[in-house]
Each structure stands twice: as structure tokens, then as C-alpha cells.
Amino acid sequence: MQSKIKILILLMASMASIPAWAKPSALVYCSESSPDGFNPQTTLSAATGDAGAMTIFNRLIEFKPGTTEIEPALAEKWSVSEDGKTYTFHLRKNVSFQSNKYFTPTRKFNADDVIFTFERQSDPNNKFHKLSGGQYPLFEGSGIKGLINKINKIDENTVSVELKEPNATFLSLLAMDFASIQSADYAEASFSAGHPERIDLYPLGTGPFTLKRYEKDSRIFYTAFDDYWKGKPKIDQLIFSITPDASLRYAKLIKNECQIMANPNIPDLGNISKNHQVKLLKSPGLNTGYISFNTEKNHLIIN
């Protein structure tokens, strides 16, 4: 397997006015593709992870930015049994969920949300399992579906996870996009209203930004979540400007139509690096590319 390089370009100096559709305190990100949706559980798409997992949601454990080192998030601490098969997570208290026109939370984040998040993906009899196609590729592909034996609610702020066998990667798996925590209450309210799909189309999480509007294949608008448990973000509005063409993304960047872009054309990197009005950032990517072989069938070719 070969890891990829993540490349970001940041605008260093304003060369034009901020677009009229963005607030003065907005940050515009030129993204490379449209998301499949906003629920990172149901897709392999990196664009969906960026648009959902990293903006709207949190996980029990998260990676420290730019590293593969894990740190506490919605679980403020945890312990592991001597046999390595039971993990007990102590949940962060007073964490608020976002709200929208369909739902206003009546309680804080708790153990029920953790159990709902994982049971939706693991239990085919869960009434939300088949929602949005009923596919959970990373939950299954990572092996975590077959690893978890049972999830127990000890109290409102404590959850234990029993594994079938010890696994050194378990905590890191919980930091991945598919482990983003959803609101059990929002799910039940949406189901009772006859619209269970709302939890995926209009998601609510505990993350730093609330989804406000999606203009398909064009722009995604978010606003800062005032009650975010880490503190309100420093910008009031986050906007994804969806721009598949890398040359056009760079053109938008130098016009200040966006302030950050990802994945430039590799042949252009030499010229981009000479532009002192932008900052070029490179880091190893967590994503991997691989070739798999079908070893179940043999083909004999005779010349």
C-alpha cells in the first residue's frame, strides 16, 4: 500500500474582495468534489468526510491534527480491562447537540447516542439500519463490525464496549469518520414525524459547525455552533466552494474567492511554490491506495 500526500494551499494576502455570498468573517474552502451526503457512516467518500465528519460531528476519540496520535474527544477518558477485551469510556458532560428547523435538543449528549450510533451500523434489525441505502463500508471493511461483541450502558455518562478478542487498533478505529456520533433523540423524533431520512439529509452533531444550506454541486454553507464544547469557532461562517477542476480552484484562490484549496495539479507545484502570496502545505495523507487480487479464480492463458 502507498500513502498519498495531502497538499493544501492557503492565501496569504487579500487580492480582491470576499465574494458577496460570504460574510466578512467567513472562510471559503475550494473543495475538489461534491459530497455523497453528510453522513460519513454510509460512504467511502473523502469529500463526505470533509463535509460531515470534520465539520458537523465529533467522535469518542479523535486524531490530533496532522498526526495519527489519538486524543480524547466526546470520551474524556477510558480504561481497558486486563484481558484487553473490555473498554470503558467516560463521556464528556454538558456537550450540546446542534439544532435545526426540524429538531431542538432537550438533553445533552449521553450514552444513548453512542449506543445508537454503533447499533445503527451493526444491527440489521435496527429500524435505522437500512436508511440511506443501508451500507456501512468502513464499519464493515475495517473489521470493527465483527470485532464488537456488545455495547453496554453503565450510566448516562459511561459506556463499555466488549470485544470478541483483543485488538490493538480498536481505539484508532474509533477516531475514524464512520464513528461520528449521531443524536439518538433526533433520530427518534425524525422517525416519529415520518421522516427518518432527515438525520442524514439535515444532520445534527456536536461539532464546530452547523449545516445551513447545500446548493448541490456548487456550495455548502455552515455557521459556527455557538455552544460547541471546545468553544465557538473563530469564524462565523464556513463555506465549501465545490470546484472539481484544480486549475480553476487555484484561479479562485488567487482572486480571494476562496482562502484554502486542496490537491493542486502536481505539474503546477513548481510555479505555485514561487508565488509569495500563497502558502503551500504538504503532509503525509492517512488515505491509502492498493491493488487487490482475486485468488479464488485461476485463468490459464495458452499461446
Summary of the structure (lengths in Angstrom):
residues: 303
radius of gyration: 21.0
end to end distance: 32.8
largest distance: 72.3
contacts: 863
relative contact order: 0.24
helix: 24%
strand: 28%
